[in-house]
Amino acid sequence: MQGALAARVQYYRELGIYDFYRRDAAPEVARERASQPEPGIPAPGVISEELFDQPESRPGSKVEDPHQALRAIREDLGDCTRCKLHKLGRKQIVFGVGNPQAALMFVGEGPGADEDQQGEPFVGRAGQLLNKMIEAMGLRREQVYIANVVKCRPPGNRTPERDECETCSPFLLRQIDVIKPKVIVALGAVAAKNLLGLDDIMSNLRRRWYDFRGSKLRVTYHPAFLLRDPRQKAEAWKDLQKVMEELGLPISKRLPG
């Protein structure tokens, strides 16, 4: 039985299918679960070090070793040739970086030239601003997890195309399911639209919470956009303050960058 199941899973992986889903529980069971408070979230204004300092396990975690689980996803990704980006000048795959048990995860759209060169997301000018945003929240870069919708650089830093996002996003969803962050911050419209499946403008996507794969998701501006239009930094900081409030972090008035 187990051998047949393993063979079937391998068959689907060879087809490029990696996500498998279980049908939702009966409505009354779902309502009962929803009525129960989620464990591990501190009261507002109280910092829980367990959220950020890589505990061995977190209540409700289904993954015994998230480090190993993320390595397995990276191995499945391999030297990916599933979409055309591998033929358009990418130097290397940019998988993701950070704490595998992070309470906070940032998702951008795709690697740029610096990221393609170094193999790590958000290391260029936009990454330096993101680091300042994270520090202004009272956190360190290594305490969060950072990834992108697509893991190869689009040529000329163009916006990832729909087929590229659809091909690559299952790997991002697997990362999210392993990390199980309390909060996901979608950086920019491309990340927000691909994660949420919504086609809307940023002014409508922002300023609200979304439930996403067991996490809370908030949309804010991409750091690259903030470099082009610094006037929007105050608006992005408002979004991050809501994230801090959700995570129980002290609300700072300091404006990053």
C-alpha positions in Angstrom: 0.0 0.0 0.0 2.7 2.5 1.0 4.9 1.5 -2.0 2.0 2.1 -4.4 1.3 5.5 -2.8 5.0 6.5 -3.0 5.1 5.4 -6.7 2.0 7.5 -7.4 3.4 10.6 -5.6 6.7 10.2 -7.7 4.6 9.9 -10.9 2.9 13.3 -10.1 6.2 14.9 -9.2 7.6 13.9 -12.6 4.6 15.7 -14.1 5.5 18.8 -12.2 2.6 18.5 -9.6 3.8 18.9 -6.1 0.9 20.2 -4.0 -1.8 17.7 -2.7 -4.8 18.8 -0.8 -7.2 17.2 1.6 -10.9 17.9 1.4 -12.1 20.3 4.1 -13.8 18.9 7.2 -17.5 19.0 7.7 -18.9 22.5 8.3 -19.8 21.9 11.9 -16.2 20.6 12.6 -14.7 23.6 10.9 -16.9 25.9 12.9 -15.8 24.2 16.1 -12.2 24.5 15.2 -12.6 28.2 14.2 -14.1 29.0 17.6 -11.0 27.7 19.4 -8.3 30.3 20.0 -5.1 29.7 18.1 -2.2 28.7 20.5 1.0 30.5 20.7 0.0 34.1 19.8 0.9 36.5 22.6 -1.3 39.3 23.8 -0.8 42.6 22.0 2.3 44.5 23.4 3.9 41.3 24.7 6.9 39.9 22.8 7.2 36.2 22.6 10.7 35.1 21.9 9.4 31.7 20.8 7.9 33.4 17.7 11.3 34.5 16.4 14.2 32.6 17.8 13.9 29.2 16.0 12.3 27.0 18.7 12.6 23.3 18.2 8.8 23.0 17.7 5.8 25.2 17.6 2.3 24.3 18.8 0.3 22.9 15.9 3.4 22.3 13.7 3.0 19.2 11.5 6.7 19.3 10.4 9.2 17.8 12.8 12.2 19.2 11.0 11.4 22.2 8.8 15.1 22.6 7.8 15.0 19.1 6.3 11.6 19.8 4.7 12.8 22.9 3.0 15.9 21.1 1.8 13.7 18.5 0.3 11.7 21.1 -1.6 14.9 22.6 -2.9 16.0 19.2 -4.1 12.7 18.7 -5.9 13.2 22.1 -7.5 16.6 21.0 -8.8 18.2 22.9 -11.6 14.7 23.8 -12.7 13.8 23.9 -16.4 10.0 23.9 -16.0 9.4 27.4 -17.5 11.2 29.5 -20.1 13.1 31.6 -17.5 15.8 29.0 -17.3 16.6 29.8 -21.0 16.5 33.6 -20.6 19.8 34.4 -18.8 19.3 33.3 -15.2 22.5 32.5 -13.4 21.0 30.5 -10.5 17.9 29.7 -8.7 17.0 32.0 -5.7 15.1 29.7 -3.4 14.6 31.6 -0.1 16.4 32.5 3.1 15.8 32.9 6.8 14.3 31.1 9.8 12.5 27.9 8.8 10.1 28.4 11.7 9.7 32.2 11.3 6.5 33.8 12.6 6.9 36.4 9.8 7.4 35.8 6.1 8.0 38.3 3.3 7.1 37.3 -0.3 8.3 39.4 -3.3 7.8 38.9 -7.0 11.2 37.7 -8.3 14.9 38.0 -8.1 16.8 40.9 -9.6 20.4 41.1 -10.9 22.0 41.2 -7.4 19.9 38.3 -6.2 20.6 36.3 -9.3 24.3 36.9 -8.8 24.3 36.0 -5.1 21.6 33.4 -5.0 19.7 35.1 -2.1 16.5 37.2 -2.3 16.5 40.9 -1.5 20.2 41.7 -1.4 20.3 44.7 -3.7 19.0 48.2 -3.0 15.5 47.0 -2.4 16.8 44.4 -0.1 18.7 47.0 1.9 15.5 48.9 2.4 13.6 45.8 3.4 16.3 45.1 6.0 15.7 48.6 7.4 12.0 47.9 7.5 12.5 44.6 9.3 14.9 46.3 11.8 12.4 49.1 12.4 9.9 46.4 13.4 12.4 45.4 16.1 13.5 42.2 14.3 16.5 40.9 12.5 16.6 39.6 8.9 17.7 36.1 10.1 14.5 35.9 12.3 12.1 36.1 9.4 11.9 34.2 6.1 12.1 35.8 2.7 11.1 34.3 -0.7 9.7 35.2 -4.1 6.8 34.0 -6.2 9.3 33.1 -9.0 12.8 31.8 -8.2 14.6 32.8 -11.4 15.3 36.3 -12.6 13.1 37.5 -15.4 15.2 39.1 -18.1 15.7 42.8 -17.6 13.9 42.6 -14.2 10.6 42.5 -16.1 7.4 41.5 -14.3 7.1 37.7 -14.1 4.5 36.4 -16.6 1.4 34.5 -15.6 2.7 31.1 -16.8 6.0 31.6 -15.0 4.2 32.4 -11.8 1.8 29.4 -12.1 4.7 27.1 -12.8 6.8 28.3 -9.9 4.2 29.2 -7.2 3.6 25.5 -6.0 7.2 25.6 -4.6 6.4 28.8 -2.7 3.2 27.3 -1.3 5.1 24.3 -0.1 7.6 26.6 1.6 4.7 28.4 3.3 3.2 25.1 4.4 6.5 24.1 6.0 7.3 27.4 7.7 3.7 28.0 8.9 4.3 31.7 9.5 1.8 33.6 11.7 1.9 36.5 9.2 2.8 36.8 5.5 3.6 40.1 4.0 3.1 40.3 0.3 5.4 42.9 -1.1 3.8 44.5 -4.1 1.0 43.8 -6.5 2.5 40.8 -8.3 3.0 38.9 -5.0 -0.4 39.9 -3.7 -2.3 39.0 -6.9 -0.5 35.6 -7.3 -1.0 34.6 -3.7 -4.5 35.7 -3.3 -5.8 35.1 -6.8 -7.2 38.6 -7.0 -6.8 41.1 -9.8 -7.1 44.5 -8.2 -5.2 47.7 -7.5 -2.9 48.2 -4.6 -5.2 50.7 -2.9 -7.9 48.0 -2.7 -5.5 45.1 -1.8 -4.0 47.0 1.2 -5.4 47.9 4.5 -7.1 44.6 5.3 -6.2 41.1 6.5 -6.6 37.9 4.4 -6.7 34.4 5.7 -4.2 32.4 3.7 -3.2 28.7 4.3 -3.5 29.0 8.0 -1.7 32.4 8.1 -2.7 36.0 8.2 -1.7 37.9 5.1 -1.1 41.6 4.7 -0.3 43.5 1.4 2.1 46.4 1.3 4.3 48.2 -1.3 7.4 46.5 -2.7 10.7 48.1 -1.5 11.7 48.8 -5.1 8.6 50.9 -5.5 9.3 52.8 -2.3 12.8 53.6 -3.7 11.1 55.1 -6.7 8.4 56.9 -4.7 9.6 57.6 -1.2 6.4 59.4 -0.4 4.7 56.1 0.0 7.1 54.9 2.8 4.7 56.3 5.5 1.9 54.2 4.0 4.0 51.1 4.0 5.0 51.7 7.6 1.3 51.8 8.5 0.9 48.3 7.0 3.9 47.0 8.9 2.6 48.5 12.2 -0.6 46.4 11.7 1.7 43.4 11.3 3.6 44.3 14.5 0.3 44.5 16.3 -0.8 41.1 15.0 2.5 39.6 16.2 2.4 41.3 19.6 5.4 43.5 18.9 5.7 47.0 20.4 4.4 49.5 18.0 7.2 51.8 17.0 6.7 55.2 15.4 10.0 55.0 13.8 9.8 55.3 10.0 12.3 53.0 8.3 14.7 54.1 5.6 
